[in-house]
Amino acid sequence: GNIIGSGIFISPKGVLEHTGSVGLALIIWVLGGGVAALGSLCYAELGVTIPKSGGDYSYVTEIFGGLAGFLLLWSAVLIMYPTSLAVIALTFSNYVLQPVFPNCIPPYNASRILSMVCLLLLTWVNSSSVRWATRIQDIFTAGKLLALALIIIVGFIQIFKGNYEELTPSHAFNFWMTPTVGHLALAFLQGSFAFSGWNFLNYVTEELVDPCRQNLPRAIFISIPLVTFVYTFTNIAYFTAMSPQELLSSNAVAVTFGEKLLGYFSWVMPVSVALSTFGGINGYLFTSSRLCFSGAREGHLPSLLAMIHVKHCTPIPALLVCCLATLVIMLVGDTYTLINYVSFINYLCYGVTIIGLIVLRWKKPKIFRPIKVNLLIPITYLAFWAFLLIFSLYSEPIVCGVGLIIILTGVPVFFLGVYWRNKPKCV
């Protein structure tokens, strides 16, 4: 439910743009799923070895100490989650308003107001009941999968009709540009954006029923292959209806696909994207609030944020902070510029966390591990991570530099707010 959001409706264009051919684009989608699977297996071991809610933050704090954990928490609370939430909410409002403004871009204020209403509604739901929040996630996940299943089925019908010219080897690997290693790194980043969310279950480990024995690994083994299958075949379906040039010129790939093949039912596609993004907002709120809660419990955020409602058992103060931070980003920030920094910070955090797994093996070899992955899995993931990070720094030095500066602004805050124990009460 968290993985499938707006990414599959946005990223196909970016992946194709950087790969230069249909065949290589499809390979990137399959490899993206493989890399997410490697990462999630590492997180499964960490999740059951350190069974705390808070995901990356809890593991980095436990393994590398308070400063490293705080910097991860700082960048996540300040930029990563509010920006991701703002972008998903704005995507939701744009697709909902598209039928109202069919011949132009929806007005700025209308889009912002609808995004805020949606965010406030879901904050209230998450504050009222954990069960309501998870039910919404389940229902909207089913809706998303049905919409993508429709695209895939229509794609198969096209193939049976003989409309698969772009997928034949002679056409699929007909490059209109020669991709460099930097292009491939950027294509992976675009595809990986669609897979982001694979680590979110680790943010709520303490709220899972029996995470160690069954539910955490089971969720991973079901979700990652399923999402990889769905994403790959959705892209195959796109290419049965559109040439690469048509896909690259489209601002909304799924909508263009619907207009070409679904006729009177083309309205299904914008509705599907709206459903998908609504579920994505709910998932991000659910998990980011648990991160704030975990940070406050460790003493890295004000203790108020570690409080849980007596009756509803929901972290209401943490939810309100996440909601408020997102509203500020919506009003103040250029979210589409910030999302570039988010992608870089995200990948930096993933790599540091998985390095932590190897360090934990070395520091505490005899600690009980209900799940223990082969060391080749984290090493393979880190090799890919290093490749992606190095070529991202080479291709986009300013974006990566600003991302690092955002993280490092947390250093003085840590020493002022956390490390300085005997500060006056007014401070």
N, C-alpha and C positions, 0 to 999 in steps of 0.2 A: 504493500500500500504506500510506503514511503518512496520506494525506488521509482515506481511509475508515476511520474508527475507531468510536468510540461516538457521534459527533456526529449522524449521520443517524437514530439511534434515540432521541436525547434532544432535539435542537433543534426538530423539527416542532411540538411543543407550545408552546415559547417564541415561535417565529415567528408562529404563529396567534394566540396570546394578545395580542401587541402590534399585529398588523395589523387584527384585528377582522373579517376576511372571508377566505374560501377563495381567491378570485381574487387578492387583493393578496398573500396568503401565497405563492402560486405564483410571482407576479412577483418577489417578494423572492428566492426560491430561484434563479431564472434570473439576476437581476442580481448575486447573490452570486457565481455562477460567472463572470460577465463581469468583475467586479472582481478576482477571483483570477487570471483570465487576464491582465489588464493588469499586475498586480503581478509575475506569473511571467515575463512578457516582459521587464520591467525587470531582474529578477534574472538572466535569461539573458544579457543584455548585460554586467552586472556580473561574472557567473560566468566568462565567457570573456575579459573585459578584465583582471580581477584573478584569475587561475586558482589561487586558494588555497582549501584546505578551511577551514571555519569560518563560511561564509555571512555573515550580516549583520555579525558581529563583525569578520571580516577586512576587509570593505569599509569599515566605519565607521572602523576603526583606520587604514587606508591613506589615507582621504580627510580625516577630521577630526582625526586624531591619537590619542595614547595614552589620554587621559582619557575621551573619548567612547566609545572602544572598550571600555575597562575597565568603564565604568558599564553598558554593554550586557551584557558578559560577567558582571559581578557579579550583575545582576538575573536573568539566565538561569540561572546555576549555583546561585544561592541560592534562587530561588523558581520561576521559570517552568517549567523542565524537571522538577525533582523533584515539583512540585505536579501538573503534567499527568500525569506517570507514575503518581503515587499515585492520582489520580482514575480513570484508565483501569484500573489494576490492581484497584481496589475495585469498579468496575463489572463487571469480569471475574468476580471472586469472587462478587458478588451474583447474577449470572445463572447461574453454575455451581451455586451452592447453592440456587437457587430450587426445583428439583424435590425437593430433600431437605426443604425447609421450605415446602411449597406454600401454607400458610394464614397465614403470618406472615413478618415481616422476618427474614432470617438473623441469628443472634447476632453481636454486635460482634466478639468474639474469633475466632470461626470465619472471618469475612470477612477480618479482618486477617491471620490466619495463612496462609490460602490465597493472599492477595495477595502476601505476602512470599515464599512458596515459589515462586510463579510468577516473581517478579522475580529471585530468586536463580538459578533454573534458566536464565532467558534471559541473565543476566549471564555465567553459565558458558559458555553456547553462544557468545555474542559474544566471549568471551575465548579460546575454543578455535579458532575458525575464522571468517574473514570470509565464506567461501563457504557455511558452514552457516547463518550469520545471514541472508545474502541469499536462500538457498534457502527458509528458513522464511518470509521475507517474501513471496516469490513464491507459495508454496503457500497461505498464509493470505489473500493478496490474491485469488487465484483462488476460494477458499472464500467470501470476503465477497461477491465479485461474483456468484457462483452463488446465494447466499442472497437478494441484492437482486434478481437476475433472476427468482427464484421469486415474490417479492412483486409485481414488475412484470407478470409473465405472468398471475398470478391477478387482478391489477387489470384487465388487458385483457379477461380472460374475463368479469369483472363488467360491464365496459362493453358488451361484445357481448350480455350478457343484459339490458341496459337499466338497470343499476343505476348511473346516473351523474347522478342528480338534483342532487347538491350541486355538480356541475361545470358545470351549465348557467348561462349568464350571469346569468339572473334570480336564481338562488340564490347563485352564486359571489360576486357583488358586493353581496349583501344584508348590510350592515354592522350588527352588533349593538352596535358602539361606533364613535365617530368617532376614528380614530387621529390623534394630534398628530405634529408633526415629531419630537419626542422619542421617541414610541412607535416611529416608523419607524426611528430611529437604533438603538434597542434591538433591534428585529426584525432589522436588518442584523447587529448584533453576534452575536445568537443564531445566525443562518444562517451567518455567517462562521466561527463556532466549528467548524461541521461541515466547512468548507473548509480549516481550518488544517492546515498540513503541506505546502502547495504550494511552500514555499521550501526544503524539507529536502534536496533533491538538491544544493543549493549547499554543504551542509556536508561533502560528500564529493567535491568536484570533482576533487581530486588522485587519487582512487581510481577515477574513471570512465575507461573506455576511450574515447579520442578525444572529449572533451567539447566542444571548440570547433566541430568541423565537423558532428557529427551527434547524439551521444547526449543532450546537455543540452537543446537545442531540440526534438529529436524527442520526448523524454519529456514535455516541456511540451505540445506540440501534440497528443499522444495523450491524456494524462491529464486535462487540465482540461476539454475538451469532453465526454469520456467520463463523468467524475464529475458534471458539471452535468446531463447527460442522465439518468444513473442517479438522482440526488437528486430531480430534478423529477418524473420518472415514478414514483418510489417514493412521493412525496407524493400524486400523483394517485391511485395505487393505494390509499393509506390512506383517501382520501375516498370511494372506491367502497364501502368497507365500514363506515365510521364517519361519523356526523354530526360537525360541528365541536364540539358539546357533549360527545360521547363521547370525542373525541380529547383535548379539554382536561381531562377528568376521569380520563384514563388515566395511570398512572405509568410504563408501559412500552408505548409505542405499537405496536411491532412484535409484542409478545406478545399484546396485545389483538386486533390484526389476525389473527394466527395462530389464536387461540381462536375468532374469529368465522367464519373461512373455511376453515381447514385441517383441522378436525375432529381425527381421530386423529393427524394429522401436525403438530399445533400445537407439539409439542416442538421442531420444527425452528427456530423463532424464537429461543428462549433460547440454543440451541446456536449459532445464527448470530451472535448478539451476542457470545457468549463467544469464538468464532473471531475475530471482528472486533477485539475488544479485545486478544486475545492477540497478534495481528499488530501492533496499534498500540503495545503495550509494547515489542516487539522493535524496531520502527522508531525509537521515541523513544530507546531505549538506544543504538542504533547511531549516531544523529546527535548526541545530546547528548555522548557520549564524545568525538567528533571535535571538538566545540566546546572542551571542556576541553583536549584535545591541542593545538589551535591557540593557545589562550590561554597555555599553558605555553611553547610554542615562541617566542611573542612576548615572554616574560619577565613576563607579567601574572599567572601562577600558578606555583606551585613547579615547578622543572624536572623533578622526578620524573614529573609528569603528561604530559610530552612523550616519555616512553620507550615504545618498542614492543618487544613480545616478539620475540626473535631468530628463533625457529622459526615461530611462528604469524602473525607480522606484524600483531598486534592491539594496540591501546592499553590494555593490562590495567589499569595504575594509574588511568587516566582512567575506565574502566568501573567500577572498584571505588568511586571517589569518587561517581560518579553514582548507583550502587546504594545506597551508604551514606546519601547526602543524601535519597534517596526514602524509605528505611526510617525515617529520623528524622522526616520530614514525616508519614508514616503514623502514627507513634506519638504525635507531639506535636501536630501542627496540625489545625485544623478545615479539611480540604481543600476543602470546598464553599464556604467563605468566601474562602479563598485564591484559588480559581479566578477569582473576579471581578477580583481585582487582576491576575492573570495575563493576562486578556483585554485589559485596558487597557495593560499594559506591552508586550505583544505588538504591539498596534497602533501604539504610540508608536515601537517599534523599526522596524517596516515603513516607516513614513513617513520617519523619519530616514535610513534606508538609501536610499530612492528619491530623497530630496533630494540625497543623496550622488552619485547618478548624474548629476543636473543640474550639481552643483558640479564633478564630474570632467570633464564636457564643456567647462566653462568654463576650468578650470585646465589641463587637458591635452588640447587639441582634436586634437592630431596623434598621440596614442597609438593603437596598432593595436587595432582593435575588429572581431573576426571577425563579431560580430552587432551591428548598430546600429539601435535602434528609433527610430521617429518621435518627436520631442519631445512631441507631443500625448498620447502614451501615458502617460509619467510625470506630465504636468500633469493629465490627467484623473483618474488614480489619486489624486494628491495633493489634488485638489478633493474627491473622495469622502472621503478620509482626514480632511481638515480638518472636513468636515461631521460625520463620525462622532465625532471627538474633541471638538469644541465641544459637541455635544448630549449626549455622554456626561458631560462635565464638568458640564453644566447639570442633567442628570437624576440623576447619581450623584456628587455632589461629594466625599463622604467616601471612597468606593471609589477614585476617581481620585486624591484627595489622598494616601491611604495608598500607592497605587501609586508616586506620585512620591517619597514619603519613602523607600520601599524602594530606589529607584534611587539617591537622593542619599546614603544611608548608605555607598555605595561611595566617596565623595569622600575622607574621611579615610583609608580603607584604601588607596586609590591612592597618596596622598602618603606614607604610612608604608611601604607595601610595595614600591612601584614607583619613585616619583619620588626618594625618599631613597636615593641610590646608596651612600654611604659609611657605612652604618649598621654598628654592631658585629655580629660574627658571632652573638652570643647572640640578637639581635633577628631 
